[in-house]
Amino acid sequence: MASWFWIAFGLSALALVGCTASAGLPSYGVVPDFTLTDQTHQPFLSANTLRGKVWIADFIFTNCAGPCPRMSAQMHQVQTALHDMQGLRLVSFTVDPARDTPEVLAKYAERYQAQPGLWYFLTGPQADLHRLARNVFMLGDVNGDLQHSTRFVLIDKKSRVRGYYLTSEDDAIPRLIADARRVSKERF
């Protein structure tokens, strides 16, 4: 009789582990492939650079006197904390493509010690940036008024949006770092 107990206990434990792993973080949709221009003036093809990677995105602009410097400092904090995570990418989209040229973005990247090949600053046609901000990430508009979300977005290896992190919350960055590590271990 005792052996049946241990068998049932073992099966129950396996079932709970399966539930925990599959429950994970929710999925809020899939980020489609896109093409923009990075801070080195090179075409940025998301399919080549982001597919199969865990990545974190935000929307900023370089001459922002509001939350953007804090957000970029926080993204640098994420870069530092996750330096050992294989395949991580960080992506900052501009909401001011008229002024944020690749040259301007490159200087901004240097200011925040963005690691080349890891942290990308992207610009492109306003319509493309708007479509991504509004329809894909659901973070508002890129319409010239320079209003933008202060959230970071976590995307998994399958290009699924897995979390939103309001950067003004004290625990946002530690939660983002923990969740990025968590989704990096998921099998797909």
C-alpha positions in Angstrom: 0.0 0.0 0.0 2.8 2.4 0.8 4.3 2.0 -2.7 1.0 3.2 -4.2 1.2 6.2 -2.0 4.7 7.1 -3.3 3.7 6.5 -6.9 0.6 8.7 -6.5 2.7 11.3 -4.7 5.3 11.3 -7.5 2.7 11.6 -10.2 1.1 14.5 -8.4 4.4 16.3 -8.0 5.1 15.8 -11.7 1.7 17.2 -12.6 2.3 20.2 -10.4 5.6 20.9 -12.0 4.0 20.7 -15.4 1.3 23.2 -14.3 3.8 25.6 -13.0 6.0 25.5 -16.1 3.0 25.9 -18.5 1.3 28.6 -16.4 4.3 30.9 -16.6 3.9 34.4 -17.8 0.9 35.3 -20.1 1.3 35.9 -23.8 -0.1 39.2 -25.1 0.4 38.6 -28.8 3.2 38.0 -31.3 5.6 40.7 -32.7 5.7 40.3 -36.4 8.9 40.7 -38.4 9.8 44.3 -39.1 12.6 46.3 -40.8 14.0 49.6 -39.5 17.4 51.3 -39.3 19.8 51.0 -36.4 22.2 53.5 -34.8 25.0 52.3 -37.1 22.9 53.2 -40.1 22.5 49.5 -41.0 19.1 47.9 -41.9 17.7 46.2 -38.8 15.8 43.1 -39.8 14.1 41.7 -36.7 13.9 38.2 -38.3 17.7 38.1 -38.4 18.5 39.8 -35.1 15.7 38.9 -32.8 14.2 35.6 -33.8 14.9 32.9 -31.2 16.1 35.5 -28.7 14.7 37.0 -25.5 14.5 40.8 -25.9 13.3 43.8 -24.1 11.9 46.9 -25.9 11.1 50.5 -25.0 10.1 53.7 -26.8 12.2 56.8 -26.1 13.6 59.9 -27.9 17.0 61.4 -27.5 16.2 65.0 -26.6 13.6 64.0 -24.0 13.8 66.0 -20.8 11.2 63.8 -19.1 11.4 60.1 -18.4 13.7 58.9 -21.3 17.0 59.5 -19.5 15.7 57.5 -16.5 14.4 54.7 -18.8 17.7 54.5 -20.7 19.6 54.4 -17.4 17.3 51.5 -16.3 17.9 49.8 -19.7 21.6 50.1 -19.0 20.9 48.5 -15.6 19.1 45.6 -17.3 22.1 45.3 -19.8 24.5 45.0 -16.8 22.3 42.6 -14.8 21.7 40.3 -17.7 25.2 40.4 -19.3 25.6 36.7 -18.8 22.3 35.7 -20.5 22.9 34.1 -23.8 21.0 35.6 -26.7 19.6 38.7 -24.9 18.8 41.7 -27.0 17.7 45.2 -26.0 15.8 47.4 -28.4 15.0 51.1 -28.0 12.6 52.5 -30.6 12.5 56.3 -31.2 9.2 58.2 -31.1 11.0 61.1 -32.8 12.3 59.7 -36.2 12.5 63.2 -37.7 15.3 64.2 -35.3 16.6 60.8 -34.1 18.8 60.0 -37.0 21.2 57.0 -36.8 24.0 59.5 -36.0 22.0 61.0 -33.1 21.0 57.6 -31.9 24.7 56.4 -32.0 25.7 59.3 -29.7 22.9 58.6 -27.4 23.9 54.9 -27.3 27.4 55.9 -26.3 26.1 58.1 -23.5 24.3 55.0 -22.0 27.2 52.6 -22.7 25.0 50.5 -25.0 26.9 47.3 -25.8 27.1 46.9 -29.6 25.3 43.8 -30.9 23.2 43.7 -27.7 21.4 47.0 -27.4 20.0 48.5 -30.6 18.5 52.0 -31.1 16.0 52.0 -34.0 14.6 54.6 -36.3 12.6 54.5 -39.5 9.5 55.8 -41.2 7.1 57.3 -38.7 4.2 55.1 -40.0 6.2 51.9 -39.3 7.2 53.1 -35.8 3.5 54.1 -35.2 2.3 50.7 -36.3 4.7 48.9 -33.9 3.9 51.2 -31.0 0.1 51.2 -31.5 -0.8 47.8 -33.1 1.9 45.5 -31.9 3.1 46.7 -28.5 -0.1 48.5 -27.6 1.9 51.4 -26.1 0.3 54.4 -27.8 1.1 56.5 -30.9 4.2 57.7 -32.7 2.5 60.7 -34.3 4.9 63.6 -33.7 3.6 64.7 -30.3 6.4 62.9 -28.5 4.1 61.4 -26.0 5.0 57.8 -25.3 4.7 55.0 -22.8 7.3 54.5 -20.0 6.9 50.8 -20.0 9.4 48.2 -20.9 8.2 45.1 -22.9 9.5 41.6 -22.5 9.4 39.4 -25.6 10.3 35.7 -25.6 12.1 33.5 -28.1 8.9 32.9 -30.0 8.4 36.7 -30.5 5.5 36.7 -28.0 5.0 39.7 -25.7 5.2 38.2 -22.2 5.2 41.2 -19.9 4.9 45.0 -19.4 6.9 46.8 -16.8 6.0 50.4 -15.8 9.5 51.9 -15.2 8.3 54.3 -12.6 7.4 51.4 -10.2 10.2 50.6 -7.7 10.1 46.9 -8.4 9.7 47.0 -12.2 13.4 46.5 -13.1 14.0 43.6 -10.7 10.8 41.9 -11.9 11.8 42.4 -15.5 15.3 41.0 -14.9 13.8 37.9 -13.1 11.1 37.4 -15.8 13.7 37.7 -18.6 15.8 34.9 -16.9 12.7 32.9 -16.5 11.5 33.1 -20.1 15.1 32.4 -21.3 14.9 29.0 -19.8 11.6 28.1 -21.4 11.7 25.4 -24.1 9.9 25.9 -27.3 
